[in-house]
Structure formats: structure tokens, C-alpha cells
Amino acid sequence: MMSLGERLLGKRLLAVVLALALLVGPVQGASAALFGSDDQADPSSITPPRLSYSDGEVSFWRPGAQDWAPAQINTPLAPGDELYTGERSNLELQVGSRAYVRAAGDAQVGVVNQDPDFLQLKVTNGSVSVDLRSLDSGSVVEVDTPQAALTIERPGYYRVDVLQDRTSFITRRGGRATVTPAGGQAVSLAASEEMILDGVTTPTVQSYVAPELDSWDRWNYARSEHLLEAVSARYVPPGVYGTETLDQYGNWREVATYGPVWVPQAVAPDWVPYSTGRWIADPTYGWTWVDTAPWGWAPYHYGRWVFVDGYWAWAPGPMVRRAVYAPALVAFFGGPGVRVAVGSPFVSWVALGWGEPVVPWWGRSSFVGRPWWGGWGGPRMVNNAVVNRTTVVNVTNINVYRNVAVRNAVVAVNQDQFGRRAVHEARVPQVDVQRLEPVRGALRVAPTAASYVAASGPARRPPEAALRRSVVATRPMPVRKDTARGENRAAPPAANTGAPVVAAPAPRIVPAPKRAEAGPAPARPSFGASPNERQRPAQPPTPDMAQPRQVPPAVPQQADRQGRQDRRTDATPPAQPARTPAQPLPAPPTPTPPAPAQPVERQTGRQERQVQERRTDATPPAQPARTPAQPLPAPPAPAQPAPVPPAPTPPSDRQTGRQERQVQDRRTDATPPTQPARTPAQPLPAQPAPVPPAPAPPAPAQPVERQMGRQERQVQERRTDATPPAQPARTPAQPLPAQPAPVPPAAHAPAQTQPASQQRVEPAPPSPRPLPGEPANRLYPGRTENKQPRAEEHARNAAPQQPGAAAGPSRGPGQRQG
């Protein structure tokens, strides 16, 4: 049985144990709270707007800076920041994964306020577009101008143009907004509408139909489409900005350990992450990394860097529900046994490896200095070992970072250069990584005026009038603290002696609009009553205006020629006039009259085609060529002399045909050496042999019919075959130049012979057309011919034939050619 003393001793021991438990318990609980591994980020951890594009003169200013500085892409923007674009310059802000704000034309844009569900911008001059391809439910974007505040609550395309005393708002692509003018009632801005406010104190409001898209609007549309088609977006969590640049400057690879990784291209052999940029002071996130590479946003604010097979790669890690922004994902180091806060000679850092936590130096005091895996969906690594998500990790136990062992991976600069110059200008070449001590908590390096901008050098300042213009807003600009959150700096920044500070007057606050209270848009004036109304649209196109050209199938040869003319000159194809020569063919039953009429028609057809060709070739002398055709009705009397004139005529015809074919060769890029092969067809001028008999006029008509039939079949062959084989057989139509034989009569010989020769010589440059009814083989001068079928045709032509049989013999050569 236990004595009284033992009982008292037991009670005392129990009290001591309980006291120790109470003492140790809170300490462990506090350790879990301060150094635990919960994922909850700082409530102010929102993704800031990003300067994603700049073209031309773009300037940047942040409160605390000494002067305006050149804007640097990938700069995260904070409330109070100002941007200015010079003439013919453009800038782009990414304010969401599918939302962009662009400015141009002497524009000044500022960030006024930002909350998780509210973004407030101001525009005091120039043109600004807000292209929201998506907008979270309940989120609001507000654009403040000198005349009114534009409140946007749904996706769409919005255009704001601010002049000296006028502001216009335009909605497109289903966008709707609310306009709240100074001292007036909120007005609804419907889709595809323009609202113009004139005046500053009490502006007048007018509503119109949205004008046509201008070149800048079209550029906005095209750029947004391009950005949204990024292939890299499939490898990163939703909400990550800057994925479109990963497609252009690197490649994705699959690594068994890390999954998909992105490898940058065109980097120096000794390049390492976080070495090509600078640190800037951010009022929300403290020291923030700004990289100068075009792709330097996503790999430096999300994911981790790994060293695989001798190259650096960025690993976004497994997909998570929502990406979480961080100002940088590095581990800071101090000197041997001395921390940066005490004053070590240099500051160094290294990119976090796979699964390693970041120790925040920004945020509220309860968030600073504890391990954090916010936005990371992969395994958690501490000292190269995997830890459970429920494991309590003391930050003082984190001493190993994998990338420290990689050559040159640790980047160091002198402390007095940190945040003041670009890293590549101040980097320390040699670092003793064995004597580094991690920094656990706030990085106590005081920023200077040079720490608030990401680039150095002169920059263009906006006009003073624009700087002093107040805007209409629904919320006042938040008061900025002198000390950036998480910096805990010991001294204020350097004084801006004589520095031009952006001292805009306070905004004129109006009540935030409510959809139910917004009034309707004012009635539009009658058309033409105001110069602001866009012009009346033109008559919409009718279906027949879009129909392709159609050529009647009854004339294949002429349709083929006209098609070529359309492609060359886009002129209206004159198919019908060229067919008229074929109409005299029904007259061959009459013995005498048709004989002279056919050469005239053929000559007239040639003249018409020559005129048409000279119109397309810009050579006008087509009309004189028609006059020689009129005297030709007299040829019946001197039919016998026909064989004599053809002797000099065929050379001219062959020369003319060669010239025509050469012109066509240059037009169709055919091989001209094939031209001489076609001239043998010229012997067909022997066809006048049947002509000497006075009653033999039907004989010339027969070749015309055969030629017509051959032409139609050859056109069909050209349509079915890419290479037109029937061309050489069509040259026999050239004998028609022999028809000037009627010229020998004394009364007409001088008048007819001289123009005929001129006609054959002059049309050479404009490439005269074939005779009506003859084949258009000159369009395909590269075709070779079959000599044997042509000999057979000569034999058939030498013998008299019946008109009805004319088409039959002409079909044979056309079928055997090519």
C-alpha cells in the first residue's frame, strides 16, 4: 500500500509532467504554425498584372523611383505604377490568363488598385483596349477616365479613347458595361455600341452604333488569337501567364523523374537560372525578380528548375487546381556564419530544385520565414528527402539545396549592388558554396531609388497636362506604405531631390454602379445629324457577286482562250464574237459565193482575235488589220494565181506564228525550242490546189469544217490532258494567209498586198491570234507532232471531199497527235 509521502511525490511528478507538457505543447504548436507545411498562402498573394509586350518608346514609373525609366517586359505591376507610350508605340499588359490590356498612341495607363476580384486602371490620355476573353464570375475591371468610369463585368472587347475634352467607349464581341459620368447617373453600354462624352465637369452623353474596326482593333484581335493558341498551356496549371513565349524560345521534353520539362534555347553555355535580370523592390511582394529574357515570366514565378543530363530545364510539376504566384523561387544565402541582415559582404541565391520549399520573405509576419509549397503539386523534398504533407518541418532544419552542387548555379553580388544594377554587371565570379548559410525569413536589404525600376537609362516622360488630369473612379487609390511589405528595411529610400514625381490630383469618387440602377443609353440622333455617327454601310454582297466566271460549253476553243485572258488580264471573256466565223459553214452548198466569203470571215476572225489580243497586251493597232479583209470578196476571179502568192506568204506566216508562239512561250514559261517543229504544218498552204477549179470553193470549206471539228476535239483533249497534244495539227489552218491570192488583180493588188504584209509584220510584237475556226495550238508551242498522220492528211486534202465528210479526216491527226 502506497504511503502518504509516495502519493505526494507521485502527485508532484505528475504536476511536473503536466507542466512540461503544457510548456512543450504550445512551443510545438507554435512551431507547427510558424514553421509548418500548410499550403495557405498570404491573402495578398494575387497575380499582379504583367508587362508582356512593348514596342517603341514605352516608359515606366513607380513611386519611389527617381525618374521615368525605360519599361522592361516581365515587370510585375503594383498599384501606383504608371506606363506611357510615345507616338507609334504599343504596350500590352496581361491581367489574366485570357485577358489583355493594350495601349497606343501617346497613351498613359496606370494601375490604381487590385484585389482578388477587382482590378482598377486609369487612362488619362490615348487609346486603350481591354480584351477580356474570359472573366471570372463576380470579378470586375474598372477603367477610370477624366469624363467617366467604365465598369466591366463580363467578357468582351472594350475600346477607350481619351482626348483633351472627350472620351469615347466602344463595346464589341458581346461586351456590355456601365458608364458612370462625373455628377451623373450610371448608363448602360450595350453590345456593339459607342458612347461619347463631351465636357469634363458635366459631360454630355451620346450613343451611336459601334464604328468599323480600324487597323489597331484588328491587330488586337489577331494578337489575342495568337496568344491563346499557345501549345505550352497544356503543360502548365491554369492561370499561368506567359505560356505563349515558351513555344517560341524553347522545347518541351519528357523526363521520367520530372515529367514534362521545358528547355530554353539560345542560352549561353555557362547560363544558369536567375542570372539574366535584376531584383526590384515591389510594394506588395518585396524583392521581386525581373528577367530580361522574353520567356522570363512563368519559369521564374512558378514551378522549379532541375539540372538533367548537363542542361537546365524548367519543371512545372504535376497539375494543380490553381497556380500560385511567387515573386521568385530561390533560396537566399549569406556569408560564412553571417547573415545578410547583419551585413555580409555579398548576397547570393540559387534556384529551388524539384519539390524544395520556398521560405517567404514577403507577406504578413505570420507567413514570413516558414516553408511553403504553395502552388506545387509534386512531392515535397527537404534535404533531398521526400516528406509527407502532414509532416511538420522546422525551417531551421533545411540546410541542403540540390542545385547548389551544380557548377555556377549559385549567383552572388555585392550587397551594395543588390537591387541597384543588373546581375550580370555585378555578379561575383567565385562563390564558396561550402560556407554558405541559408537566409530564413526577411531579406533585410534596404532598397534605393534605383531599386524601383527594372531598367536604367533615359526615358520619355508624358506631357505634364496628362500627369495632372484627375479621373472619375468608384474607389480611391490605396495609401501606399513607405516600406514594401516584408522588407523590414532599417532606413527609408534615398530622397528624390528634384525628381519629377507623378502627383496626380485625387480622383472624383462616384458611387459604384449597380446593374439594376443603371439607366438606359440615351436615344441615338437621327442618321446624319452628327459627324460622330459612322457612315452608312455599303450594300451587302449578293450571292451572284461571289460566283466564279462561267463560259458556255458550246465553244470550247474560245472558252479556253478566254480563260487564259481572264487569268492574265481579268477581263471579260469575249467568247461570242470569235464564234461568228463558224456560222458561214452552212453556206458551203452554194458553189460560188461561199468560197470568197469563208476567207473573209476567217481573216475577219483573225483580225478580231488580234484586236482582242492587242487589247490585253497593251498594243492597240488592231483596227488597221481589219481593212485588208474587206477587199477579199474579189478572190473568185484570180483563183489561179493563188499558188504564186502563197510562196512568199508562208515564210511570213511561219515567222508570224513563231513570234506568236515565242510570246506565248514567255507567258506560259514553255520551252521555245519546240517552235520550229510546228512550222512544217505550214505546207498546208498547198490546199489552194483544190481552189484553182472555179467550182471548187467547197473544198476550202471542208478544211474549215475539219478544222472546227479538230479544234473542238483538241480543246477537249487539252481539258483532259495537262499537255495539249493536238496543237501541231491545228497549224494547217495557217494556209489561210494564202487567201491574199485574190490580191493579184491590178485594181486591188497594191492595196491588198501591202497591208497584208504589214499585217503579218506588225502583229508580231502583240502575238496575233489564230484564224477563226483554226486550232489554237499556239497556246501550247511545246507540243511535238506526228509526221506520218500529217502526211496522210496532205493526201486527203489533195483529193476532193464531200462537205459532209470534212469532219472525219480531220479527226484522225487530232487523235494521233501528242
HUZISUL-V46696 format. One record per helix or strand of 3 or more residues. SS is the DSSP state (alpha for helix, beta for strand). FROM is the first residue (numbers start at 1). TO is the last residue. Records with the same first field share a line. If there is no record, write none. Layout:
BEGIN
SS->FROM-TO  FROM-TO
END
This chain:
BEGIN
alpha->4-35  215-228  231-235  243-249  298-301  340-342  395-397  402-405  415-417  423-426  433-435  449-452  464-467  543-546  556-569  575-589  593-616  624-636  642-668  672-674  676-691  694-720  727-744  746-766  777-780  787-798  803-816
beta->50-55  58-61  82-85  90-96  99-115  118-132  140-144  148-152  156-162  166-172  177-181  187-189  193-198  204-209  250-255  259-264  277-282  286-291  304-308  311-315  330-335  346-351  380-382  385-387  411-414
END
